[in-house]
Amino acid sequence: MTPDSSPSSVDDPLFESGHRIFANKDLLKIGHVPEADRIVGRDEEISKLAKRLNGAVHGYSPENVMIYGKTGTGKSLVSKHVCQRAQNAAQDGVEIGTAYIDCAEDNTETQAISSLAAKLNDESSTGISVPHTGLSTSKYYKLLWKTLDAQFDSVIIILDEIDLMNDDSVLMKLSRAEEAGKIDCSVGVIAISNKIQYVDNVNERVKSSFQHKELFFKPYDANQLREIMFNREDAFQDGVLSEDVIPLSAAFAAQEHGDARKAIDILRHAGEVAYEAGAEQVTEEHVRQAQQHAEKDRFRELVNGAPTQAKAALLALTELSVNSNDDAFLTSRVYDQYERICNHLDMDILSVRRFRDILKEQAFLGVVEIEKINKGSAGGIHLQNRLIEDPQVVRETILEDSRMQDWTRE
Ligand SMILES: Nc1ncnc2c1ncn2[C@@H]1O[C@H](COP(=O)(O)OP(=O)(O)OP(=O)(O)O)[C@@H](O)[C@H]1O
């Protein structure tokens, strides 16, 4: 039983009997693969991918597939789902192995191959032991080939976030192994990336051996996001979710692009906020707080990593936004405020040109929106700057930097 599922009773009154809010929080875990009837709007992608992998079910070679799509569009989920179904559907006597590698974690060739060998090896049946570390890349490849031949007719390997792998020859070696006579087992690779141009940048030799078909996943619309969440309503105790919670979480997640990961994160987080607050129900207000947290997290990452001068520039725009009814300000006005901040913090003051570049960089990162305004023939073109996110959230985040905190002290 998992910590958040509801146990029937607990003897010690120090601990609660069951969870007030969650009935099965595992359903809201990001890596969770829901049953087929909980997967929304991906029938076509599922069937296309199944066609590519069909060979494996009969013991022949599955095709290699490259899947593209923005974050949270179900690429990993659909890949894992189709792999599971291929394993279940395998013809009598055909053994299919499947493995999932997150290239953000295993980002070198050696790590990826040692992880693959370890995941695919069942030591009790092969008698092969795969040490976690300590072997050369070529030894890990040899171990991998041995384990595959000892157990499987076909193997499907998912390489998620392949663009983060620092050596693309993994693709070549995996797809050539059978042809090169290194193994009898056939191997298919599903490579997943958010970057549409990934294959263009891959080495030509790799490209020519990794003959692949491509699949594109579109973002979800708000209705699909809603359905995805309604299908996991039983993660919560009966009657705990108030009516607006799922539609509002879907609306927030649909704002940037239709990201199911974001939708589920907000929903789970709203439940946690409600629990922490001692509430009996998850309400719209908890969703808003969860969304603010998510925004803050994203911002914290962007702003924490920004140079001090960029923080001062953002603080200038933030101060104007917080203390005025307007939300967009001419660069000259932001610069004046920036000068005041730099003087107060005893920082160097950059030229207007450098300052403009900093704001442009922040616009590129999605923190600031810059708009050109035309003030007629005499006035010329001016730039207006607007914070994209809630100025209070930005302000709090910037003031987490101890150097910036001096701004609030007289
Ligand atoms: N069609 C769907 N039906 C139900 N749940 C979904 C669907 N698509 C995505 N999800 C859920 O949304 C979350 C994110 O999905 P997934 O990890 O598959 O996205 P992804 O496209 O691989 O994202 P990333 O590129 O960030 O890895 C998971 O919890 C997944 O279960």
The ligand as an ORCA input file, in Angstrom:
! r2SCAN-3c Opt
* xyz 0 1
  N      -3.623     11.852    -23.311
  C      -3.428     11.788    -22.003
  N      -4.339     11.197    -21.211
  C      -4.142     11.103    -19.883
  N      -3.052     11.585    -19.250
  C      -2.115     12.194    -19.985
  C      -2.245     12.318    -21.393
  N      -1.158     12.950    -21.871
  C      -0.371     13.208    -20.833
  N      -0.925     12.761    -19.686
  C      -0.334     12.874    -18.358
  O       0.383     14.102    -18.300
  C       1.674     13.933    -17.696
  C       2.758     14.312    -18.682
  O       2.712     13.437    -19.808
  P       4.008     12.884    -20.527
  O       5.107     12.714    -19.526
  O       3.634     11.702    -21.326
  O       4.343     14.116    -21.474
  P       5.580     14.301    -22.434
  O       5.032     14.776    -23.728
  O       6.415     13.066    -22.463
  O       6.325     15.500    -21.708
  P       7.898     15.841    -21.594
  O       8.351     16.202    -22.963
  O       7.914     17.008    -20.661
  O       8.555     14.616    -21.028
  C       1.716     12.479    -17.262
  O       1.278     12.408    -15.922
  C       0.717     11.790    -18.146
  O       0.196     10.643    -17.510
*
